[in-house]
């Protein structure tokens, strides 16, 4: 969980506002590749374990919300 959270925070922190906006609007890849399988398993684990879900969102929410605010995505302009 820590590894996925750190990767997400790193990706968001290093993305430009334009890249972040483009990534949020493009459709998600639902192909059955290994990355999608791992993320599917991770999401299922978050749904099944409230403590794990809370820990994950405690790690990613502030950096993500800060980036979205700094990029003018929340509140929407």
MOPAC internal coordinates of N, CA, C and O (Angstrom, degrees):
PM7 1SCF
backbone

  N    0.0000 0     0.00 0     0.00 0    0    0    0
  C    1.4376 1     0.00 0     0.00 0    1    0    0
  C    1.5156 1   110.13 1     0.00 0    2    1    0
  O    1.2310 1   120.27 1   136.61 1    3    2    1
  N    1.3265 1   117.10 1   -43.39 1    3    2    1
  C    1.4597 1   120.03 1   179.69 1    5    3    2
  C    1.5219 1   111.45 1   -61.40 1    6    5    3
  O    1.2310 1   120.72 1   140.81 1    7    6    5
  N    1.3121 1   116.24 1   -39.19 1    7    6    5
  C    1.4674 1   120.40 1  -179.54 1    9    7    6
  C    1.5294 1   110.90 1   -64.25 1   10    9    7
  O    1.2310 1   119.98 1   134.54 1   11   10    9
  N    1.3199 1   117.65 1   -45.46 1   11   10    9
  C    1.4640 1   121.32 1   179.33 1   13   11   10
  C    1.5204 1   109.95 1   -64.76 1   14   13   11
  O    1.2310 1   119.91 1   136.85 1   15   14   13
  N    1.3226 1   117.77 1   -43.15 1   15   14   13
  C    1.4653 1   121.21 1   178.89 1   17   15   14
  C    1.5247 1   110.75 1   -62.15 1   18   17   15
  O    1.2310 1   120.42 1   135.54 1   19   18   17
  N    1.3291 1   116.80 1   -44.46 1   19   18   17
  C    1.4667 1   119.81 1   179.24 1   21   19   18
  C    1.5207 1   111.63 1   -64.03 1   22   21   19
  O    1.2310 1   120.16 1   140.27 1   23   22   21
  N    1.3255 1   117.30 1   -39.73 1   23   22   21
  C    1.4668 1   120.50 1   178.31 1   25   23   22
  C    1.5245 1   110.18 1   -64.39 1   26   25   23
  O    1.2310 1   120.10 1   139.35 1   27   26   25
  N    1.3143 1   117.40 1   -40.65 1   27   26   25
  C    1.4602 1   120.85 1  -179.88 1   29   27   26
  C    1.5249 1   110.85 1   -66.02 1   30   29   27
  O    1.2310 1   120.28 1   134.24 1   31   30   29
  N    1.3239 1   117.07 1   -45.76 1   31   30   29
  C    1.4645 1   121.02 1   179.00 1   33   31   30
  C    1.5256 1   110.28 1   -62.15 1   34   33   31
  O    1.2310 1   120.12 1   137.07 1   35   34   33
  N    1.3260 1   117.37 1   -42.93 1   35   34   33
  C    1.4639 1   121.46 1   179.29 1   37   35   34
  C    1.5196 1   111.09 1   -62.51 1   38   37   35
  O    1.2310 1   120.29 1   136.47 1   39   38   37
  N    1.3376 1   117.05 1   -43.53 1   39   38   37
  C    1.4606 1   120.93 1  -179.70 1   41   39   38
  C    1.5244 1   110.79 1   -63.61 1   42   41   39
  O    1.2310 1   120.38 1   134.73 1   43   42   41
  N    1.3220 1   116.89 1   -45.27 1   43   42   41
  C    1.4609 1   120.79 1  -179.62 1   45   43   42
  C    1.5283 1   110.23 1   -65.97 1   46   45   43
  O    1.2310 1   120.17 1   136.14 1   47   46   45
  N    1.3179 1   117.27 1   -43.86 1   47   46   45
  C    1.4638 1   121.46 1  -177.38 1   49   47   46
  C    1.5232 1   112.21 1   -65.02 1   50   49   47
  O    1.2310 1   120.34 1   144.95 1   51   50   49
  N    1.3218 1   116.95 1   -35.05 1   51   50   49
  C    1.4636 1   119.87 1  -176.45 1   53   51   50
  C    1.5242 1   113.10 1   -90.55 1   54   53   51
  O    1.2310 1   119.67 1   174.38 1   55   54   53
  N    1.3228 1   118.23 1    -5.62 1   55   54   53
  C    1.4628 1   121.70 1   179.89 1   57   55   54
  C    1.5178 1   110.88 1   -82.67 1   58   57   55
  O    1.2310 1   121.22 1   -36.00 1   59   58   57
  N    1.3200 1   115.26 1   144.00 1   59   58   57
  C    1.4646 1   118.88 1   171.64 1   61   59   58
  C    1.5244 1   107.71 1   -75.28 1   62   61   59
  O    1.2310 1   120.76 1   -16.03 1   63   62   61
  N    1.3100 1   116.16 1   163.97 1   63   62   61
  C    1.4601 1   119.96 1   178.83 1   65   63   62
  C    1.5267 1   110.73 1   -61.68 1   66   65   63
  O    1.2310 1   120.45 1   140.49 1   67   66   65
  N    1.3382 1   116.75 1   -39.51 1   67   66   65
  C    1.4636 1   120.43 1   179.51 1   69   67   66
  C    1.5287 1   110.66 1   -64.78 1   70   69   67
  O    1.2310 1   120.32 1   137.34 1   71   70   69
  N    1.3331 1   116.99 1   -42.66 1   71   70   69
  C    1.4650 1   120.44 1   178.72 1   73   71   70
  C    1.5248 1   110.74 1   -64.69 1   74   73   71
  O    1.2310 1   120.61 1   138.22 1   75   74   73
  N    1.3149 1   116.44 1   -41.78 1   75   74   73
  C    1.4611 1   120.70 1   179.80 1   77   75   74
  C    1.5274 1   110.63 1   -62.62 1   78   77   75
  O    1.2310 1   120.30 1   134.98 1   79   78   77
  N    1.3270 1   117.03 1   -45.02 1   79   78   77
  C    1.4672 1   120.97 1   179.03 1   81   79   78
  C    1.5233 1   110.74 1   -62.52 1   82   81   79
  O    1.2310 1   120.33 1   137.12 1   83   82   81
  N    1.3321 1   116.98 1   -42.88 1   83   82   81
  C    1.4706 1   120.62 1  -179.96 1   85   83   82
  C    1.5248 1   110.66 1   -64.53 1   86   85   83
  O    1.2310 1   120.07 1   137.72 1   87   86   85
  N    1.3365 1   117.48 1   -42.28 1   87   86   85
  C    1.4665 1   120.83 1  -179.79 1   89   87   86
  C    1.5172 1   111.82 1   -66.53 1   90   89   87
  O    1.2310 1   120.05 1   147.34 1   91   90   89
  N    1.3127 1   117.52 1   -32.66 1   91   90   89
  C    1.4591 1   120.29 1  -179.27 1   93   91   90
  C    1.5226 1   111.42 1   -73.76 1   94   93   91
  O    1.2310 1   120.30 1   155.90 1   95   94   93
  N    1.3404 1   117.04 1   -24.10 1   95   94   93
  C    1.4583 1   119.68 1  -176.71 1   97   95   94
  C    1.5182 1   113.67 1   -95.43 1   98   97   95
  O    1.2310 1   119.72 1   160.41 1   99   98   97
  N    1.3371 1   118.14 1   -19.59 1   99   98   97
  C    1.4627 1   118.30 1  -178.51 1  101   99   98
  C    1.5207 1   109.97 1   -78.56 1  102  101   99
  O    1.2310 1   120.95 1   -32.37 1  103  102  101
  N    1.3390 1   115.79 1   147.63 1  103  102  101
  C    1.4698 1   119.20 1  -179.89 1  105  103  102
  C    1.5259 1   111.26 1   -63.33 1  106  105  103
  O    1.2310 1   121.19 1   -33.87 1  107  106  105
  N    1.3061 1   115.33 1   146.13 1  107  106  105
  C    1.4646 1   120.94 1   178.71 1  109  107  106
  C    1.5207 1   109.58 1   -75.05 1  110  109  107
  O    1.2310 1   121.32 1   -36.59 1  111  110  109
  N    1.3228 1   115.09 1   143.41 1  111  110  109
  C    1.4521 1   121.41 1   177.89 1  113  111  110
  C    1.5275 1   108.63 1   -76.67 1  114  113  111
  O    1.2310 1   120.66 1   -62.83 1  115  114  113
  N    1.3053 1   116.34 1   117.17 1  115  114  113
  C    1.4598 1   120.14 1  -179.50 1  117  115  114
  C    1.5228 1   111.69 1  -104.30 1  118  117  115
  O    1.2310 1   120.68 1  -166.84 1  119  118  117
  N    1.3367 1   116.31 1    13.16 1  119  118  117
  C    1.4631 1   120.01 1   177.62 1  121  119  118
  C    1.5236 1   109.21 1   -62.79 1  122  121  119
  O    1.2310 1   121.00 1   -21.69 1  123  122  121
  N    1.2976 1   115.68 1   158.31 1  123  122  121
  C    1.4567 1   120.55 1  -174.12 1  125  123  122
  C    1.5122 1   114.62 1   -88.93 1  126  125  123
  O    1.2310 1   119.80 1  -140.15 1  127  126  125
  N    1.3236 1   118.00 1    39.85 1  127  126  125
  C    1.4551 1   120.87 1   179.30 1  129  127  126
  C    1.5109 1   112.05 1   -75.30 1  130  129  127
  O    1.2310 1   120.57 1    -7.11 1  131  130  129
  N    1.3437 1   116.52 1   172.89 1  131  130  129
  C    1.4714 1   120.07 1  -177.95 1  133  131  130
  C    1.5211 1   113.13 1   -63.09 1  134  133  131
  O    1.2310 1   119.74 1   142.24 1  135  134  133
  N    1.3234 1   118.11 1   -37.76 1  135  134  133
  C    1.4689 1   120.47 1   179.92 1  137  135  134
  C    1.5302 1   110.47 1   -63.92 1  138  137  135
  O    1.2310 1   120.57 1   136.55 1  139  138  137
  N    1.3208 1   116.52 1   -43.45 1  139  138  137
  C    1.4608 1   120.11 1   179.76 1  141  139  138
  C    1.5261 1   111.39 1   -65.85 1  142  141  139
  O    1.2310 1   120.40 1   143.72 1  143  142  141
  N    1.3374 1   116.83 1   -36.28 1  143  142  141
  C    1.4664 1   120.55 1   178.21 1  145  143  142
  C    1.5217 1   110.87 1   -65.67 1  146  145  143
  O    1.2310 1   120.46 1   137.03 1  147  146  145
  N    1.3306 1   116.72 1   -42.97 1  147  146  145
  C    1.4672 1   120.85 1   179.11 1  149  147  146
  C    1.5239 1   110.00 1   -63.91 1  150  149  147
  O    1.2310 1   120.57 1   134.99 1  151  150  149
  N    1.3344 1   116.51 1   -45.01 1  151  150  149
  C    1.4714 1   119.45 1  -179.89 1  153  151  150
  C    1.5282 1   110.57 1   -65.87 1  154  153  151
  O    1.2310 1   119.98 1   142.49 1  155  154  153
  N    1.3187 1   117.65 1   -37.51 1  155  154  153
  C    1.4678 1   120.61 1   176.72 1  157  155  154
  C    1.5139 1   111.36 1   -61.31 1  158  157  155
  O    1.2310 1   120.70 1   136.28 1  159  158  157
  N    1.3271 1   116.27 1   -43.72 1  159  158  157
  C    1.4635 1   120.80 1   177.55 1  161  159  158
  C    1.5213 1   110.71 1   -63.64 1  162  161  159
  O    1.2310 1   120.74 1   139.29 1  163  162  161
  N    1.3375 1   116.19 1   -40.71 1  163  162  161
  C    1.4605 1   120.52 1  -179.86 1  165  163  162
  C    1.5246 1   110.44 1   -64.23 1  166  165  163
  O    1.2310 1   120.33 1   135.84 1  167  166  165
  N    1.3146 1   116.98 1   -44.16 1  167  166  165
  C    1.4705 1   120.73 1   179.70 1  169  167  166
  C    1.5231 1   110.35 1   -63.09 1  170  169  167
  O    1.2310 1   120.22 1   139.70 1  171  170  169
  N    1.3293 1   117.19 1   -40.30 1  171  170  169
  C    1.4652 1   120.10 1   176.89 1  173  171  170
  C    1.5267 1   111.09 1   -62.60 1  174  173  171
  O    1.2310 1   120.54 1   140.91 1  175  174  173
  N    1.3379 1   116.57 1   -39.09 1  175  174  173
  C    1.4708 1   120.45 1   178.11 1  177  175  174
  C    1.5254 1   110.45 1   -64.38 1  178  177  175
  O    1.2310 1   120.21 1   140.10 1  179  178  177
  N    1.3354 1   117.21 1   -39.90 1  179  178  177
  C    1.4680 1   120.45 1   177.64 1  181  179  178
  C    1.5261 1   110.90 1   -63.40 1  182  181  179
  O    1.2310 1   120.65 1   138.58 1  183  182  181
  N    1.3274 1   116.36 1   -41.42 1  183  182  181
  C    1.4627 1   120.22 1   179.83 1  185  183  182
  C    1.5204 1   111.90 1   -66.35 1  186  185  183
  O    1.2310 1   120.76 1   146.92 1  187  186  185
  N    1.3232 1   116.16 1   -33.08 1  187  186  185
  C    1.4662 1   120.27 1  -176.17 1  189  187  186
  C    1.5212 1   114.04 1   -83.95 1  190  189  187
  O    1.2310 1   120.04 1   159.46 1  191  190  189
  N    1.3248 1   117.53 1   -20.54 1  191  190  189
  C    1.4638 1   120.85 1  -173.42 1  193  191  190
  C    1.5322 1   110.14 1  -126.91 1  194  193  191
  O    1.2310 1   120.03 1   -80.59 1  195  194  193
  N    1.3311 1   117.55 1    99.41 1  195  194  193
  C    1.4559 1   120.85 1  -177.67 1  197  195  194
  C    1.5350 1   113.57 1   -58.87 1  198  197  195
  O    1.2310 1   119.86 1   145.34 1  199  198  197
  N    1.3244 1   117.87 1   -34.66 1  199  198  197
  C    1.4698 1   120.11 1   179.97 1  201  199  198
  C    1.5231 1   110.33 1   -69.17 1  202  201  199
  O    1.2310 1   119.98 1   138.65 1  203  202  201
  N    1.3205 1   117.63 1   -41.35 1  203  202  201
  C    1.4603 1   121.90 1   177.12 1  205  203  202
  C    1.5256 1   110.56 1   -62.45 1  206  205  203
  O    1.2310 1   121.03 1   136.79 1  207  206  205
  N    1.3371 1   115.64 1   -43.21 1  207  206  205
  C    1.4652 1   120.83 1   178.60 1  209  207  206
  C    1.5249 1   110.58 1   -61.70 1  210  209  207
  O    1.2310 1   120.03 1   136.24 1  211  210  209
  N    1.3098 1   117.55 1   -43.76 1  211  210  209
  C    1.4651 1   121.35 1   179.29 1  213  211  210
  C    1.5228 1   110.80 1   -63.30 1  214  213  211
  O    1.2310 1   119.97 1   135.84 1  215  214  213
  N    1.3262 1   117.66 1   -44.16 1  215  214  213
  C    1.4710 1   121.10 1   178.38 1  217  215  214
  C    1.5223 1   111.02 1   -61.11 1  218  217  215
  O    1.2310 1   120.61 1   135.55 1  219  218  217
  N    1.3310 1   116.44 1   -44.45 1  219  218  217
  C    1.4648 1   120.65 1  -179.62 1  221  219  218
  C    1.5313 1   110.51 1   -60.94 1  222  221  219
  O    1.2310 1   120.35 1   129.59 1  223  222  221
  N    1.3308 1   116.93 1   -50.41 1  223  222  221
  C    1.4589 1   119.06 1  -177.72 1  225  223  222
  C    1.5251 1   112.40 1   -69.55 1  226  225  223
  O    1.2310 1   119.69 1   151.66 1  227  226  225
  N    1.3154 1   118.19 1   -28.34 1  227  226  225
  C    1.4628 1   119.96 1   173.92 1  229  227  226
  C    1.5230 1   111.05 1   -63.59 1  230  229  227
  O    1.2310 1   120.10 1   146.96 1  231  230  229
  N    1.3260 1   117.42 1   -33.04 1  231  230  229
  C    1.4630 1   121.16 1  -179.93 1  233  231  230
  C    1.5232 1   112.94 1   -78.92 1  234  233  231
  O    1.2310 1   119.95 1   143.08 1  235  234  233
  N    1.3317 1   117.69 1   -36.92 1  235  234  233
  C    1.4720 1   119.30 1  -172.02 1  237  235  234
  C    1.5201 1   114.37 1   -99.97 1  238  237  235
  O    1.2310 1   119.19 1   160.50 1  239  238  237
  N    1.3095 1   119.16 1   -19.50 1  239  238  237
  C    1.4662 1   119.87 1  -170.86 1  241  239  238
  C    1.5259 1   113.89 1   -66.74 1  242  241  239
  O    1.2310 1   119.54 1   134.93 1  243  242  241
  N    1.3169 1   118.48 1   -45.07 1  243  242  241
  C    1.4706 1   119.71 1  -177.64 1  245  243  242
  C    1.5286 1   111.52 1   -66.99 1  246  245  243
  O    1.2310 1   118.71 1   131.03 1  247  246  245
  N    1.3408 1   120.07 1   -48.97 1  247  246  245
  C    1.4672 1   118.35 1   177.77 1  249  247  246
  C    1.5359 1   112.90 1   -61.25 1  250  249  247
  O    1.2310 1   120.37 1   140.76 1  251  250  249
  N    1.3386 1   116.90 1   -39.24 1  251  250  249
  C    1.4554 1   119.81 1  -179.91 1  253  251  250
  C    1.5288 1   111.05 1   -67.79 1  254  253  251
  O    1.2310 1   120.07 1   131.86 1  255  254  253
  N    1.3101 1   117.47 1   -48.14 1  255  254  253
  C    1.4626 1   120.70 1   179.85 1  257  255  254
  C    1.5293 1   111.30 1   -62.70 1  258  257  255
  O    1.2310 1   120.06 1   141.33 1  259  258  257
  N    1.3166 1   117.49 1   -38.67 1  259  258  257
  C    1.4615 1   121.33 1   178.24 1  261  259  258
  C    1.5250 1   110.89 1   -62.37 1  262  261  259
  O    1.2310 1   120.30 1   134.13 1  263  262  261
  N    1.3349 1   117.03 1   -45.87 1  263  262  261
  C    1.4689 1   120.91 1   179.86 1  265  263  262
  C    1.5221 1   110.48 1   -64.18 1  266  265  263
  O    1.2310 1   120.17 1   135.70 1  267  266  265
  N    1.3315 1   117.27 1   -44.30 1  267  266  265
  C    1.4606 1   120.32 1   178.83 1  269  267  266
  C    1.5253 1   110.87 1   -62.36 1  270  269  267
  O    1.2310 1   119.87 1   140.73 1  271  270  269
  N    1.3199 1   117.85 1   -39.27 1  271  270  269
  C    1.4615 1   121.43 1   177.70 1  273  271  270
  C    1.5221 1   110.61 1   -66.53 1  274  273  271
  O    1.2310 1   120.40 1   133.05 1  275  274  273
  N    1.3347 1   116.83 1   -46.95 1  275  274  273
  C    1.4725 1   120.95 1  -179.33 1  277  275  274
  C    1.5189 1   111.87 1   -62.46 1  278  277  275
  O    1.2310 1   120.37 1   149.72 1  279  278  277
  N    1.3372 1   116.90 1   -30.28 1  279  278  277
  C    1.4717 1   121.15 1   179.60 1  281  279  278
  C    1.5335 1   111.81 1   -87.16 1  282  281  279
  O    1.2310 1   120.15 1  -179.89 1  283  282  281
  N    1.3159 1   117.31 1     0.11 1  283  282  281
  C    1.4657 1   120.20 1   178.26 1  285  283  282
  C    1.5141 1   113.59 1    77.67 1  286  285  283
  O    1.2310 1   119.93 1  -161.96 1  287  286  285
  N    1.3147 1   117.74 1    18.04 1  287  286  285
  C    1.4650 1   120.57 1  -179.46 1  289  287  286
  C    1.5187 1   112.29 1   -87.80 1  290  289  287
  O    1.2310 1   120.35 1   155.70 1  291  290  289
  N    1.3395 1   116.93 1   -24.30 1  291  290  289
  C    1.4676 1   121.50 1   171.45 1  293  291  290
  C    1.5231 1   107.99 1  -134.98 1  294  293  291
  O    1.2310 1   118.34 1   -47.80 1  295  294  293
  N    1.2829 1   120.77 1   132.20 1  295  294  293
  C    1.4511 1   124.25 1   -16.92 1  297  295  294
  C    1.5215 1   109.53 1   -63.22 1  298  297  295
  O    1.2310 1   120.16 1   -28.72 1  299  298  297
  N    1.3468 1   117.30 1   151.28 1  299  298  297
  C    1.4620 1   119.49 1  -177.47 1  301  299  298
  C    1.5207 1   111.41 1   -60.77 1  302  301  299
  O    1.2310 1   121.86 1   -39.45 1  303  302  301
  N    1.3095 1   114.04 1   140.55 1  303  302  301
  C    1.4741 1   119.27 1   178.27 1  305  303  302
  C    1.4887 1   111.27 1   -93.38 1  306  305  303
  O    1.2310 1   120.10 1   180.00 1  307  306  305

